[in-house]
Amino acid sequence: MPSGAVTDNRRVARNTIFLYIRMIVILIVTLYTSRVVLDILGVEDYGIYNIAGGVVTMFAFLNNSMASATQRYLTFELGRGDPDRLRKVFSAAMHIHIAIGIIVVILAETAGLWLLNEKLVIAPERMQAARWVYQFSVITFFVNVIQVPYNAVIVAHEKMDIFAYVSIVEAVAKLSIAFLLSVIDYDKLILYGFLILLLQIGIRTFYRIWCRKRYMECRCAPVKDRSLYREMAGFAGWNIFGSLAWVMKDQGVNILLNLFFGTAVNAARGVALQVSNSVNGFVSNFQVAFNPQITKNYAQGEVREMERLAMRGLKFSFILLYFIALPLLLNVDFVLGKWLKEVPEHAGPFIVLIMADALVCSLFGSPLMTSLAATGKIRNYQIAVSTVILLSLPAAYLLLREGTGPESVYYVTIAFSVLSGSARFMFARKQIGFSARRFASSVLARIAGLLAVSLPFPLFFRFVLFHEDGWGPFFAICTVSAVSTGFAAWFVALDRPERESMGRMLRDWIRKLSRKKV
């Protein structure tokens, strides 16, 4: 392996460590904050906050499509080492995002407001509060839209430590907001939405100032290069379809649940998403640290190295998610009972199914998307894969219309995740030359071995040895799950070069710590 690749691996490892420290703190604080907020707001108001904010998020497909384009072009230009082009890309992205923000506000204040007022199932006496929360969400969304180019610059430069520090501050601030709700005598739902808005404005302002002081390309200037606008807008245009599909998969399901079952089920889904997002954060942080290297390798013509990184990213993503998800899923009712004072109905099954879907998606996820985006040729890929994802929504609707329970929507989601993921890999094989044989042997076969070796003992402890929940069974199952998964990951899922590489990085890290202590 060339020395440059070793350096890149160390950078990935360092960035991952920063992001994992962030996630550990955020996980603890966020889960406790959710408990406090749910207790103060109550199930109905918590469900209203989830669905009202979700309506605004439906329009995120416009922003998400441009965000991925911005990330791709900034990282690509950094890989090529062209500072003038990099400055133009940032300025063009900034102008486009401002336009997107204005479009989203117009859509939210017309179609979104109509959906909120006329179609969603919300108690009449809480409709005014829901409207306030909705408006706060619109403003928050606009602030986040115009922040995207700055976040893309941070990721492109691989300065993940700043994300770690700011996100920890954000989590603690949200906990403080939760406690403020209990002491301020005002409508709790409206107050919560307003305080979250102020927090987001403060954080985005900090990122903007930090980036402008550190990176010269963050000085926005007029761009007369129409071809650049067309190129970025064209790339984003095809991404719109993909982003729309993901939004409909997520928020479309949320609206379906509201229409058929009301805000109480939205609250259950909100709780489930808090848990799954916290767990998924560990994997997404790893992928954020990995993805810039994939794009830079493609920009430098190192396609084989890009494939190796992508395959490794898929496998590691599944292992990391599985390591955390397994003990959680085996103890989900106990965890919910200890975490929340009032557990919404369906929250437990929702967590299990959402995490199962996340595990499936991790096998065909971000590393493949980043690889395909790096080529710039995404039209056919987006049309095919996004169509499969979108089809999950009408399929879920048909099931609900036949009288099935709310959990049925996630069975549909999992099935379509398998189909869309398989289609995504086929495009990576066709457009980039990824090997199906290497994918089967280095990813799928090793993940199958991981499951076969790691599952028997935790399942025996859960369903045979322990018949009741409690702290003793909880710690026993968590310990057995960690040991069996760690053993299977090291000796079955990882190959010899990966074990040797991780061993070297671990020894270097211990050596550095020892020197600091001396």
Secondary structure, 3 states (H helix, E strand, C coil): CCHHHHHHHHHHHHHHHHHHHHHHHHHHHHHHHHHHHHHHHHHHHHHHHHHHHHHHHCCHHHHHHHHHHHHHHHHHHHHHCCHHHHHHHHHHHHHHHHHHHHHHHHHHHHHHHHHHHHCCCCCHHHHHHHHHHHHHHHHHHHHHHHHHHHHHHHHHCCCHHHHHHHHHHHHHHHHHHHHHHHHCCCCHHHHHHHHHHHHHHHHHHHHHHHHHHHCHHHCCCCCCCHHHHHHHHHHHHHHHHHHHHHHHHHHHHHHHHHHHHCHHHHHHHHHHHHHHHHHHHHHHHHHHHHHHHHHHHHHCCCHHHHHHHHHHHHHHHHHHHHHHHHHHHHCHHHHHHHHCCCCCCCHHHHHHHHHHHHHHHHHCCHHHHHHHHHHCCCHHHHHHHHHHHHCHHHHHHHHHHCCCCCCHHHHHHHHHHHHHHHHHHHHHHHHCCCCHHHHHHHHHHHHHHHHHHHCHHHHHHHHHHCCCCCHHHHHHHHHHHHHHHHHHHHHHHCCHHHHHHHHHHHHHHHHHHHHHHC
